[in-house]
Amino acid sequence: MLPERIKNQAVYICAEISFTDDNRFQVVKKFLDVISKVFLT
């Protein structure tokens, strides 16, 4: 499990990116989905 602080930071960063660059947001979202599967399973 990732520490709560790191997860919150990741969510915040993704929210920032989504407003500036939708394509990059999709890449980061997919990356985070993979990370989540690795850490949460």
C-alpha positions in Angstrom: 0.0 0.0 0.0 1.2 3.5 -0.8 1.2 6.0 2.0 -1.9 8.2 2.1 0.1 11.3 1.5 1.7 10.0 -1.7 -1.7 8.9 -3.0 -3.2 12.3 -2.3 -0.3 14.0 -4.0 -0.7 11.7 -7.1 -4.4 12.6 -7.2 -3.6 16.3 -6.9 -1.0 16.1 -9.7 -3.4 14.2 -12.0 -6.1 16.8 -11.4 -3.6 19.6 -12.3 -2.5 17.7 -15.5 -6.1 17.1 -16.6 -6.7 20.8 -16.9 -3.5 21.4 -18.9 -3.0 18.4 -21.2 -5.7 15.7 -21.7 -3.4 13.4 -23.6 -0.8 13.4 -20.9 -3.5 13.0 -18.3 -4.6 9.8 -20.0 -1.1 8.4 -20.0 -0.6 9.3 -16.3 -4.0 7.8 -15.4 -3.1 4.5 -17.2 0.3 4.5 -15.4 -1.4 5.0 -12.0 -3.9 2.3 -12.8 -0.9 -0.1 -13.3 0.8 1.1 -10.1 -2.4 0.7 -8.2 -2.8 -2.9 -9.3 0.8 -3.6 -8.3 0.5 -2.1 -4.9 -3.1 -2.9 -4.0 -3.1 -6.6 -4.9 
